[in-house]
Amino acid sequence: MNSYVEKVLAAACEKDKNEPVFLQALQEVLVSTSVIFDQHPEYEKEAILERLIEPERVIQFRVPWMDDKGEYHVNRGFRVQYNSALGPYKGGLRFHPSVNLGILKFLGFEQIFKNSLTTLPIGGGKGGSDFDPKGKSDREIMRFCQSFMTELYRHIGPDVDVPAGDMGVGSREVGYLFGQYKRIKGKNEPGVLTGKHLTYGGSICRTEATGYGLVYFVEEMRKANNMTGKDRVVVSGSGNVAIYAVEKAEQLGWHVIAMSDSKGYIVDEHIDLSVVKQIKEVEHGSLTSYVERAGHGEYHPGSVYDDATLKYDMALPCGTQNEIDGAKAANMASCGCVLVAEGANMPSNPDAVAYYHEHGILYGPGKAANAGGVATSALEMSQNSQRLHWTKEEVDEKLHGIMIGIHNQCVEACKKYGQDPKNYMVGANIAGMEKVIAAMMQQGDY
């Protein structure tokens, strides 16, 4: 490992020792891009890594809100504005009990390079709250979102920071957030948030974008590595990313045999996606009711990646970070899995990633494979700026082209630095970082 990278990592491990998920992401990115700094010793003199790994700004605030019984609650709100070298901060808002500063720093840091790979003019950021929308009424969620935006509005804007949805934040929450922003500002700025409903500036295909983009990226991986005929797929998760990855996979003729949620997973040779959509998108319920309602399939508690009885060629983890460890990766290999591409952010822990590489499993990291969501968010920003509304075909075509471009960037970056072109993790990190560093160097000290 390059001595400069080693020095920066050691300092970060001491300074941020209470943020293990952030350090995990930092380690993965810096170690895999070490070759850049071997060839560019001048970056150390400019302290480019020290500047890159520290957020430009971290905002934390309280979010008081009242439930339907008239009782007050207080949650923590955050916005990590990580790097604006390429454009306005761009990244989702996550509402989930697990949210803390370390997780948002991890997500924001990854977002810098993901956004860079899209080639669109957007920087990296992330935000959210430890608020749990599960079990809350629409009115309670509305009051929380209004309180959250009452502070956040000071720090965002179409040319400053453009949040979007993430885990726990869909078009309903974005609508409440946008309504409060508009109320406070006294003007309509549709470009301040993405993931909006189509009736007031949202983009067709935004809901489907991350899942569709994931499958487009996998399609390019398959073509580049001659993987014809291997089309049995397991998808973990059952939110937007998973649902629309399954939809696009089935359109391409792949055979999806399993999906999951936080409680368990379904195995079904003929998954009824309409039933999954009704349970998850409309009722916000659990897959425990799937078998009864679909009339076929099986339901099992636990992780689908622990099931040794399944046979599949590809896995698309679309759940949450670190859902796959080394033991699960080994089990996946025993099931015949030869390709893993991440719809979620860092669902494979370091042991799992090491197993993929050591055993020849093709691995598409989230910052490349799931970049379709933020890419389409940026396309929504473009439509808002131009007061235009593109058709589904136009957006889908642009998304497909972006994902092909991301795949090609990963391969070319590996070739440029003498790395294995099948190592998409190294390629994605190098390609994403090169562009950000170039912009930072060109803009001088900031």
Buried (B, 14 or more C-beta within 10 A) or exposed (E): EBEBBBEBBEEBBEEBEEBBBBBBBBBBBBBBBBBBBEEBEEBBEBEBBBBBBBBBBBBEBEBEBBBEEEEEBEBBBBBBBBBBBBBBBBBBBBBBEEBBBBBBBBBBBBBBBBBBBBBBBBBBBBBBBBBBBEEBEEEBBBBBBBBBBBBBBEBBBBEEBBBBBBBBBBBBBBBBBBBBBBEEEEEEBBBBBBBBBEEEBBBBBBBBBBBBBBBBBBBBBBEBBEBEEBBBBBBBBBBBBBBBBBBBBBEEEBBBBBBBBEEBBBBBEEBBBEBBBBBBBEEEEBBBBBBEEBEEBEBBEEBBBEBEEBEBBBBBBBBBBBBBBBEBBBBBBEBEBBBBBBBBBBBBBBBBBEBBBEEEBBBBBBBBBBBBBBBBBBBBBBBBEEEEBBEEEBBBEBBBEBBBBBBBBBBBBBEBBEBEBBBBBBBBBBBBBBBBBEBBBEEEEE
